Amino acid sequence: MPSFGIIAPLRALDSSIERTAEIVEAMGVLADDRRPSYEDWLEKRLDGLAAGIRREAERWYRSLRVGGPRARPRDPPSGPTSTP
């Protein structure tokens, strides 16, 4: 895992965070542990639904995101914004 001491030198070089992420990923040391934004979106949409409906709706949505035995995943840009 890269040390946070690397941030100041990269800023001095005017390096973007995107480029920095590319470099550390290429080095094999990037650990992206951020929660995907669609998780919060999905949680908000399913809040208040009955347990059975919530479970089935969540299963359906996740199959759209990651695919399933009979379906390939959708493109990330067509995720939450295209689902009512």
ZAMARGU-4260 file (C-alpha; in steps of 0.2 Angstrom, whole numbers, plus 5000, padded with zeros to 4 digits):
<rodrens>
0) 5000/5000/5000 | 5008/5017/4995 | 5012/5029/5009 | 5002/5045/5011 | 5019/5053/5011
5) 5018/5052/4992 | 5004/5064/4990 | 5014/5080/4993 | 5028/5076/4980 | 5014/5072/4967
10) 5005/5088/4971 | 5022/5097/4968 | 5023/5089/4951 | 5005/5094/4947 | 5000/5076/4945
15) 4981/5072/4945 | 4974/5059/4956 | 4968/5049/4941 | 4985/5048/4934 | 4992/5043/4951
20) 4979/5029/4953 | 4984/5023/4936 | 5002/5022/4941 | 4999/5013/4958 | 4987/5001/4949
25) 5000/4997/4936 | 5012/4994/4950 | 4999/4982/4958 | 4998/4992/4975 | 4981/5000/4972
30) 4968/4994/4985 | 4952/5003/4980 | 4941/5000/4995 | 4928/5013/4991 | 4909/5008/4992
35) 4902/5009/4974 | 4890/5024/4973 | 4876/5013/4967 | 4875/5004/4984 | 4869/5020/4992
40) 4857/5023/4978 | 4850/5005/4979 | 4848/5006/4998 | 4838/5022/4996 | 4827/5015/4983
45) 4823/4999/4992 | 4821/5007/5009 | 4803/5004/5016 | 4799/4990/5004 | 4792/4974/5012
50) 4805/4961/5014 | 4800/4949/5000 | 4798/4963/4987 | 4814/4971/4993 | 4824/4954/4991
55) 4817/4951/4974 | 4820/4969/4968 | 4838/4969/4975 | 4841/4952/4966 | 4835/4959/4950
60) 4844/4975/4951 | 4861/4966/4955 | 4858/4954/4941 | 4858/4970/4930 | 4874/4977/4937
65) 4884/4961/4938 | 4876/4949/4927 | 4869/4932/4931 | 4867/4914/4925 | 4857/4920/4910
70) 4862/4938/4908 | 4878/4948/4905 | 4881/4964/4916 | 4875/4981/4909 | 4887/4995/4905
75) 4890/5005/4921 | 4883/5021/4914 | 4866/5013/4911 | 4865/5008/4929 | 4854/5018/4942
80) 4850/5032/4930 | 4840/5022/4918 | 4831/5012/4931 | 4815/5021/4938
</rodrens>
